[in-house]
Amino acid sequence: MKPTNHPTMRKNQRAKERILQGQNGPESVAKVFREYLRGEVRATLWELMQEEVEALCGKRHRPEPDAVCRRAGSEEGVMYFHGRKEAIRRPRVRREGAGCEREVRLKTYEVARRQKNIEAEVMALVEEGVSARGSRRLTHDAMSASEVSRRWAAHSAQRLEELRGRDLTAQKYFGLMIDGVFLTEELVVVVALGITEEGAKKVLDFSVGSTENYEVASDLLARLTARGFKVAGRLYAVLDGAKALHKAVKEFWPDAVIQDCVIHKERNLYAHLRRSDHGECKRLIKRMRLAQGGVAAREGLAALRRFLKERNAAALASLEESGERLIALQLLDVPATLNVSLQSTNLIENALHNYRRQTRRVTRWRTKGTQVDRWSAAALLWVERGFRKIKGHEELPHLLAALKRKP
């Protein structure tokens, strides 16, 4: 039983009465309720420590004749609980031996005073975008900013190991998206996003380099294949049109169906056209994107080609650079409901947008060491938690069947 004369118990009894009476409105009651719960934890810890003291010293006022430990009063202490550092009272015990007395470290108190108790909550704050200094304030100075940073380094290293240690053979994939995000002018993170046969999105891996070049992409794909990434039929890859990425994908999957991002191409065409031509160009691209099947898609591409031929040679050259890779999905004759998700790199661009939000607190990236890899892994795994299935995933069996057919 908890001692009824313990200060915490008396305080909690008063708090309980205030909760039941609903004094001072719901906000005040909520505050009292939180204090009540913390008081219950402090009282329970006090009871556990008293039980340990009794096991060492015997019952109060009736000590064991051969006991080598004795009670030595109590003093102020701390415990770490529910993301905070709490002030508590702790009993003291002394042990006699070798002509001197020494303090006995109570096991229950040693467990309660570990900062490890709140590490997961503090690391969750950092993962959600709170700075080290912000975490210190939110935890009532339970951890210093430097301590939060040290623990984040270890935590993010575990996240990196978790991401790159996942078994890619556990899921059946059909699709792959690759895109890069520039952290500085000379630092890019190239990310690979996989799409399962059920329509779920998964962060597969990433590579860090100075540019979005073939070597960086090839290193990334080599690591994916070594970890067991494979598809049942032809790979369906959506790329932003970069030649380096196209070359790397074709090296590992020669029969891959590559869809160039229509959104990237649209932006590129606008850069070559007069503003007065943007409206018609947009209409023709929309016609091509919404086309059902290969015949209608080719007609839409031809109409866009005729329009650009009359307007700008550079724009036409940009279109011809991608050619039928802009309608690769429709050439498989699958339902047009899949066009929204699988004709552009929007899926991975949205993920990279959230990645930037998670890493924006870093003002100085250090390429020596593992800082970029650790932060990237933690941010990408955080982003992945918000993933949903792609739009039109119910129609994926049609696409899977088309990919398994020989071209």
Secondary structure, DSSP 8 states (H G I E B T S, - for coil): ---TTSHHHHHHHHHHHHHHHTTTHHHHHHHHHHHHHHHHHHHHHHHHHHHHHHHHHEETTEE-TT--EEEEEEEEEEEEETTEEEEEEEEEEEEEETTEEEE---HHHHHHT-GGGGHHHHHHHHHTT--HHHHHHHTTTSS-HHHHHHHHHHHHHHHHHHHHTS-GGGS-EEEEEEEEEEEETTEEEEEEEEEETTS-EEEEEEEEESSS-HHHHHHHHHHHHHTT--EEEEEEEEE-S-HHHHHHHHHH-TT-EEEE-HHHHHHHHHHHS-GGGHHHHHHHHHHHHH--HHHHHHHHHHHHHHHHHHH-HHHHHHHHHHGGGGGTTGGG---GGGHHHHSSSHHHHHHHHHHHHHHTT------SSSHHHHHHHHHHHHHHTT----TTGGGHHHHHHHHHS--
